[in-house]
Amino acid sequence: MTEMTELHETFIKTLYELNQTMKELFESGNVALIADMNAQVKQLYRLQHGSDDSVMQALDVECNVIYNNFDMIVSVLRTTENGEIDRGAQTALNKFLHNIDEAVVNIAASLGVV
């Protein structure tokens, strides 16, 4: 288990906020929340890539899962007509969300949170 630092705590807090925003987005359908998600993903990236912390560097693979899947969520949402998500888009979004959730669990385990 790794000793929790302020950097790790801030990273986990931002990750938690991202998950809450994602949950709200997909429960409400309010695509305006994508801007909040984007800010949270950028904050995660800054925290991780702006650090020489070996733990943060070791999270690179899982973090890239989050970054890449978020980009794909945005891409899918941008292609929907009139903001309506069809069955194919919903399937893709569910897969991207699953990938992000799995990465979050792996990160939390790496940091000794779960």
C-alpha positions as CSV (number, residue, x, y, z in Angstrom):
1,M,0.0,0.0,0.0
2,T,1.2,3.5,-0.9
3,E,1.3,6.4,1.6
4,M,-1.4,8.8,0.6
5,T,-0.1,12.3,-0.2
6,E,-2.0,15.5,-0.8
7,L,-1.5,15.1,-4.5
8,H,-3.0,11.6,-4.4
9,E,-6.0,12.9,-2.3
10,T,-6.6,15.8,-4.8
11,F,-6.4,13.3,-7.7
12,I,-8.9,11.0,-6.0
13,K,-11.2,13.9,-5.2
14,T,-11.2,15.1,-8.8
15,L,-11.8,11.5,-10.0
16,Y,-14.8,11.2,-7.7
17,E,-16.1,14.5,-8.9
18,L,-15.8,13.3,-12.5
19,N,-17.7,10.2,-11.7
20,Q,-20.5,12.2,-10.1
21,T,-20.7,14.5,-13.1
22,M,-20.9,11.5,-15.4
23,K,-23.6,9.9,-13.3
24,E,-25.6,13.2,-13.4
25,L,-25.1,13.6,-17.1
26,F,-26.4,10.2,-18.0
27,E,-29.3,10.4,-15.5
28,S,-30.4,13.8,-16.6
29,G,-29.3,13.9,-20.2
30,N,-28.0,17.4,-19.7
31,V,-25.1,17.5,-22.2
32,A,-24.1,20.9,-20.8
33,L,-22.3,18.9,-18.1
34,I,-19.7,17.8,-20.7
35,A,-18.0,21.1,-20.0
36,D,-17.7,20.2,-16.3
37,M,-16.4,16.7,-17.2
38,N,-13.9,18.3,-19.6
39,A,-12.6,20.5,-16.8
40,Q,-12.3,17.5,-14.5
41,V,-10.5,15.4,-17.0
42,K,-8.1,18.2,-17.7
43,Q,-7.4,18.6,-14.0
44,L,-6.7,14.9,-13.7
45,Y,-4.3,15.2,-16.6
46,R,-2.5,18.2,-15.1
47,L,-2.2,16.5,-11.7
48,Q,-0.8,13.3,-13.2
49,H,1.4,14.7,-15.9
50,G,2.6,17.7,-13.9
51,S,4.1,15.4,-11.2
52,D,7.3,13.5,-10.8
53,D,5.5,11.4,-8.2
54,S,6.3,7.7,-9.1
55,V,2.8,6.6,-8.1
56,M,1.1,9.2,-10.4
57,Q,3.4,8.1,-13.2
58,A,2.5,4.5,-12.6
59,L,-1.1,5.3,-13.1
60,D,-0.5,6.4,-16.7
61,V,-2.1,3.3,-18.4
62,E,-5.3,3.6,-16.4
63,C,-5.4,7.4,-16.7
64,N,-5.1,7.0,-20.5
65,V,-8.1,4.8,-20.4
66,I,-10.1,7.6,-18.8
67,Y,-8.7,10.3,-21.1
68,N,-9.3,8.3,-24.3
69,N,-12.7,7.0,-23.3
70,F,-13.8,10.5,-22.3
71,D,-12.7,11.8,-25.7
72,M,-14.8,9.0,-27.3
73,I,-17.9,9.9,-25.2
74,V,-17.6,13.5,-26.4
75,S,-17.2,12.3,-30.0
76,V,-20.3,10.1,-29.9
77,L,-22.3,12.9,-28.2
78,R,-21.3,15.4,-30.9
79,T,-22.6,13.0,-33.6
80,T,-26.1,12.7,-32.2
81,E,-28.9,14.4,-34.1
82,N,-30.9,16.9,-32.0
83,G,-29.2,15.6,-28.9
84,E,-31.0,12.3,-29.2
85,I,-29.0,9.2,-28.4
86,D,-29.9,6.2,-30.6
87,R,-29.4,2.6,-29.5
88,G,-26.0,2.3,-31.2
89,A,-24.7,5.5,-29.6
90,Q,-26.1,4.4,-26.2
91,T,-24.3,1.0,-26.5
92,A,-21.0,2.8,-27.3
93,L,-21.5,5.3,-24.4
94,N,-22.2,2.4,-22.0
95,K,-19.0,0.7,-23.1
96,F,-16.9,3.9,-22.7
97,L,-18.5,4.5,-19.2
98,H,-17.7,0.9,-18.2
99,N,-14.1,1.3,-19.3
100,I,-13.8,4.5,-17.3
101,D,-15.4,2.9,-14.2
102,E,-13.0,0.0,-14.4
103,A,-10.0,2.4,-14.7
104,V,-11.3,4.3,-11.6
105,V,-11.4,1.1,-9.6
106,N,-8.0,0.1,-10.7
107,I,-6.6,3.6,-9.8
108,A,-8.3,3.5,-6.4
109,A,-6.8,0.1,-5.7
110,S,-3.4,1.3,-6.8
111,L,-3.6,4.2,-4.3
112,G,-4.9,1.9,-1.5
113,V,-8.3,3.4,-1.3
114,V,-10.2,0.2,-1.9
